[in-house]
Amino acid sequence: MNVTPNRRSFLIAGGLTALASTRAFGANEKIRIGVIGAGGRMHALLSSAEASGVPFEIVSVSDVYAPNREQVKTRPSATAATTHMDFREVLDDKSIDAVLIATPDHWHVRIACAALAAGKDVYLEKPVTHTLEEGAALLKGVRSSKQILQCGMQQRSWSHFRNAVALIQGGALGRVTQVRTYWWQNYDTNWVPKPIDESQLDWKQWLGGAPDQPFNLETYSRWRWFWNFGGGAMTDLFAHWIDVAQWAMKADEPSMAFMLGDNYVMKQWQCPDTIQAAFRYPGFDVVYEGMMSSSIDDGGLEFRGTQATLKITRSGMTVWHEGVKSAQNPVMKEDSFEDGTTTHMRNFFECVKTRKEPNAPVEAGVAAARAGHIGNLAYHKGGHTAWPANA
């Protein structure tokens, strides 16, 4: 997020083989963490890490906005942490076991590959890629190393999502031919940008390889909705749900995508604020709808099967059986008892110690991001695309 690309960074992104972490951990020994990208999402991750119960300490913090760096240092686990604008100074610290990356999307693959090459395990926020082309580079970076990479798709560690997937794959719903996904948020009331002190921000470094442009608070604060830095709802929100759908249905990419979108309300954005999309998979379809100026119903999924329908949100799941009187429905219900990001961070830390495969491996992250990119490709091509694009 904070270094203009140079020959060294491109070599790293090209997949230099890393030396795996070989440190043996004692039962209560702290994992030494580096933080890269210290904004709001990182603070949520660190709160979940603290709630995980796994001992860790923050050794080093990198961000291009000085107040973000200093805010991390107020945490008990980071009082002795060093602060840096250049993320490579974090990676140069050989005492660090793992890094957490929560930068804007356009930095994800570059920093993750550099961290892997430096011998660090990685927790990488979703979407793990910013473009379709980056998927191959990230896969190579992970699988040519011996490092752990956990993708930030916390549903993979959330107990009721795991139980739902087991039900679907076990045939409890019958044949599932449609998965409905949706997400509504209200950026007018819930995501209003706060002014920042521009004198403490290195805007050029934040831009990285993106085209040069003047500082804009809307772009800096809501970067997900500008193509140079994010991919809108398809990669921010839909990426979570399509990952669950692909996981449950054992399919990793669509063959066709349709997408209608427009900026009906948020005229200052590049990415559409209102979306209707549909994706064709072998034997089933996935649909998505959402808008960014209405938050009623929030987000969730519905798996429609011939014998039952499973509805799931981050609060819990219900199963509704075909042919059962409504008074007896739902036939199954499970509420969430722990935030999935907490269990996801716990899983990552355990994998750092045991070297086991994490719950959200790189292949799942690349596939989820790819589906969102294909949706955006359809949008840019007038509403429809086949996949692969030349098919």
Buried (B, 14 or more C-beta within 10 A) or exposed (E): BBBEEEEEBEEBBEBBEBEBBEEEBEEEEBBBBBBBBBBEBBBEBBBBBBBBEBBBBBBBBBBBBBEBBBBBBEBEBBEEBBBBBBBBBBBEBEEBBBBBBBBBBBBBBBBBBBBBBBBBBBBBBBBBBBBBEBBEBBBBBBBBBBBBBBBBBBBBBBEBBBBBBEBBEEEBBBEBEBBBBBBBBBBEEEEEEEEBEEEEBBBEBBBBEBEEEEEBEEBBBBBBBBBBBBBBBBBBBBBBBBBBBBBBBEBBBBBBBBBBBEBEBBEEBBBBBBBBBBBBBEEBBBBBBBBBBEBEEEBBBBBBBEBBBBBBBBEBBBBBBEEEEEEEBBEBEBEBEBBBBBBBBBBBBBBBBEEEEBBBBBBBBBBBBBBBBBBBBBBEEEBBBBBEEEE
